[in-house]
């Protein structure tokens, strides 16, 4: 399944990828263990999962969004704040929002705990997570 997703990703124009984003992301997510050692592939997978998560959020599919965002966060690994700060911030903030919309306060708190006490996260970047916390 992963190989099919990779073929679709590599051969689909960016303008058309939006139409099959969930399909491609799902197929690629089935091969997570294949990409664990390849940092560039993990980065691409994180970006795709972020896009899919945001698209699911727009469709009010918050459970689906949370699933995509969780995979995206896992793909970034332990050094996410140092290696991929902006992507990490966007993934974790959006995941907290998805869990808030799901009514899953434990899930929301899990993601907020990755952000708020983290010294690597700049103060101005904590405004969005604090807003999520206030709205919960």
C-alpha positions as a Markdown table, in Angstrom:
| # | Residue | x | y | z |
|---|---|---|---|---|
| 1 | Unk | 0.0 | 0.0 | 0.0 |
| 2 | Unk | 2.8 | 2.4 | 0.8 |
| 3 | Unk | 4.3 | 1.9 | -2.7 |
| 4 | Unk | 0.9 | 2.8 | -4.3 |
| 5 | Unk | 0.7 | 5.9 | -2.1 |
| 6 | Unk | 4.3 | 6.9 | -3.1 |
| 7 | Unk | 3.5 | 6.4 | -6.8 |
| 8 | Unk | 0.3 | 8.6 | -6.5 |
| 9 | Unk | 2.2 | 11.3 | -4.5 |
| 10 | Unk | 5.1 | 11.4 | -7.0 |
| 11 | Unk | 2.9 | 11.4 | -10.1 |
| 12 | Unk | 0.0 | 13.6 | -9.1 |
| 13 | Unk | 0.3 | 17.3 | -9.9 |
| 14 | Unk | 0.1 | 19.5 | -6.8 |
| 15 | Unk | -3.1 | 21.1 | -8.0 |
| 16 | Unk | -4.8 | 17.7 | -8.1 |
| 17 | Unk | -3.3 | 16.3 | -4.9 |
| 18 | Unk | -5.9 | 18.0 | -2.8 |
| 19 | Unk | -8.6 | 15.8 | -4.4 |
| 20 | Unk | -6.9 | 12.6 | -3.3 |
| 21 | Unk | -5.1 | 13.8 | -0.2 |
| 22 | Unk | -6.8 | 11.5 | 2.2 |
| 23 | Unk | -6.2 | 8.5 | -0.1 |
| 24 | Unk | -2.5 | 9.2 | -0.6 |
| 25 | Unk | -2.0 | 10.0 | 3.1 |
| 26 | Unk | -3.8 | 6.8 | 4.2 |
| 27 | Unk | -1.8 | 4.7 | 1.8 |
| 28 | Unk | 1.5 | 6.2 | 2.9 |
| 29 | Unk | 0.6 | 5.9 | 6.6 |
| 30 | Unk | 0.3 | 2.2 | 6.2 |
| 31 | Unk | 4.0 | 2.1 | 5.6 |
| 32 | Unk | 5.2 | 4.1 | 8.5 |
| 33 | Unk | 7.7 | 1.5 | 9.5 |
| 34 | Unk | 9.4 | 1.8 | 6.1 |
| 35 | Unk | 10.2 | 5.5 | 6.5 |
| 36 | Unk | 11.4 | 5.5 | 10.1 |
| 37 | Unk | 15.1 | 5.9 | 9.2 |
| 38 | Unk | 14.7 | 8.3 | 6.3 |
| 39 | Unk | 14.4 | 11.8 | 7.7 |
| 40 | Unk | 13.4 | 13.4 | 4.4 |
| 41 | Unk | 10.5 | 11.0 | 3.9 |
| 42 | Unk | 9.4 | 11.5 | 7.5 |
| 43 | Unk | 9.3 | 15.2 | 6.9 |
| 44 | Unk | 7.2 | 14.7 | 3.8 |
| 45 | Unk | 4.9 | 12.4 | 5.7 |
| 46 | Unk | 4.5 | 14.9 | 8.5 |
| 47 | Unk | 3.6 | 17.6 | 6.0 |
| 48 | Unk | 1.1 | 15.4 | 4.3 |
| 49 | Unk | -0.5 | 14.4 | 7.6 |
| 50 | Unk | -0.7 | 18.1 | 8.6 |
| 51 | Unk | -2.4 | 19.0 | 5.3 |
| 52 | Unk | -4.8 | 16.0 | 5.7 |
| 53 | Unk | -5.5 | 16.9 | 9.3 |
| 54 | Unk | -6.3 | 20.5 | 8.5 |
| 55 | Unk | -8.5 | 19.4 | 5.6 |
| 56 | Unk | -10.4 | 17.1 | 7.9 |
| 57 | Unk | -10.7 | 19.9 | 10.5 |
| 58 | Unk | -12.4 | 22.0 | 7.8 |
| 59 | Unk | -14.8 | 19.2 | 7.1 |
| 60 | Unk | -15.5 | 18.9 | 10.9 |
| 61 | Unk | -14.1 | 15.4 | 10.9 |
| 62 | Unk | -12.2 | 16.0 | 14.1 |
| 63 | Unk | -11.5 | 12.3 | 14.9 |
| 64 | Unk | -9.9 | 11.9 | 11.5 |
| 65 | Unk | -8.0 | 15.1 | 11.9 |
| 66 | Unk | -6.6 | 14.0 | 15.2 |
| 67 | Unk | -5.4 | 10.7 | 13.7 |
| 68 | Unk | -3.6 | 12.4 | 10.9 |
| 69 | Unk | -2.0 | 14.9 | 13.1 |
| 70 | Unk | -0.9 | 12.3 | 15.6 |
| 71 | Unk | 0.9 | 10.4 | 12.8 |
| 72 | Unk | 2.5 | 13.6 | 11.6 |
| 73 | Unk | 3.8 | 14.4 | 15.1 |
| 74 | Unk | 5.2 | 10.8 | 15.5 |
| 75 | Unk | 7.0 | 11.1 | 12.1 |
| 76 | Unk | 9.0 | 14.2 | 13.4 |
| 77 | Unk | 10.6 | 12.2 | 16.1 |
| 78 | Unk | 12.3 | 13.3 | 19.4 |
| 79 | Unk | 14.2 | 16.3 | 18.0 |
| 80 | Unk | 11.1 | 17.9 | 16.4 |
| 81 | Unk | 11.5 | 21.3 | 18.1 |
| 82 | Unk | 15.1 | 21.6 | 17.0 |
| 83 | Unk | 14.9 | 20.2 | 13.5 |
| 84 | Unk | 11.4 | 21.2 | 12.4 |
| 85 | Unk | 10.2 | 24.0 | 14.7 |
| 86 | Unk | 7.4 | 25.5 | 12.5 |
| 87 | Unk | 6.1 | 22.2 | 11.3 |
| 88 | Unk | 6.1 | 20.8 | 14.9 |
| 89 | Unk | 4.3 | 23.9 | 16.2 |
| 90 | Unk | 1.6 | 23.7 | 13.5 |
| 91 | Unk | 1.1 | 20.0 | 14.0 |
| 92 | Unk | 0.9 | 20.0 | 17.8 |
| 93 | Unk | -1.2 | 23.2 | 17.9 |
| 94 | Unk | -3.7 | 21.8 | 15.4 |
| 95 | Unk | -3.8 | 18.4 | 17.1 |
| 96 | Unk | -4.7 | 20.2 | 20.4 |
| 97 | Unk | -7.5 | 22.1 | 18.6 |
| 98 | Unk | -8.8 | 18.8 | 17.0 |
| 99 | Unk | -8.9 | 17.1 | 20.4 |
| 100 | Unk | -10.6 | 20.1 | 21.9 |
| 101 | Unk | -13.3 | 19.9 | 19.1 |
| 102 | Unk | -13.6 | 16.2 | 19.9 |
| 103 | Unk | -14.3 | 17.0 | 23.5 |
| 104 | Unk | -11.2 | 15.0 | 24.4 |
| 105 | Unk | -9.7 | 17.1 | 27.1 |
| 106 | Unk | -7.0 | 14.5 | 27.9 |
| 107 | Unk | -5.9 | 14.4 | 24.3 |
| 108 | Unk | -5.9 | 18.2 | 24.1 |
| 109 | Unk | -3.9 | 18.4 | 27.3 |
| 110 | Unk | -1.4 | 15.9 | 26.1 |
| 111 | Unk | -0.6 | 18.2 | 23.1 |
| 112 | Unk | -0.7 | 21.4 | 25.1 |
| 113 | Unk | 1.8 | 19.8 | 27.5 |
| 114 | Unk | 4.2 | 19.3 | 24.5 |
| 115 | Unk | 3.9 | 23.0 | 23.8 |
| 116 | Unk | 3.3 | 25.2 | 26.8 |
| 117 | Unk | 6.1 | 24.1 | 29.2 |
| 118 | Unk | 8.6 | 23.6 | 26.4 |
| 119 | Unk | 11.4 | 26.1 | 26.6 |
| 120 | Unk | 12.1 | 25.7 | 22.9 |
| 121 | Unk | 8.7 | 27.2 | 22.0 |
| 122 | Unk | 8.8 | 30.9 | 21.8 |
| 123 | Unk | 6.3 | 32.9 | 23.8 |
| 124 | Unk | 4.4 | 34.3 | 20.8 |
| 125 | Unk | 3.9 | 30.8 | 19.5 |
| 126 | Unk | 2.2 | 29.8 | 22.7 |
| 127 | Unk | -0.8 | 32.2 | 22.1 |
| 128 | Unk | -2.6 | 29.8 | 19.9 |
| 129 | Unk | -2.4 | 26.9 | 22.3 |
| 130 | Unk | -3.4 | 29.1 | 25.2 |
| 131 | Unk | -6.4 | 30.2 | 23.1 |
| 132 | Unk | -7.3 | 26.5 | 22.6 |
| 133 | Unk | -7.1 | 25.9 | 26.4 |
| 134 | Unk | -9.3 | 28.9 | 27.1 |
| 135 | Unk | -12.0 | 27.8 | 24.6 |
| 136 | Unk | -12.0 | 24.3 | 26.0 |
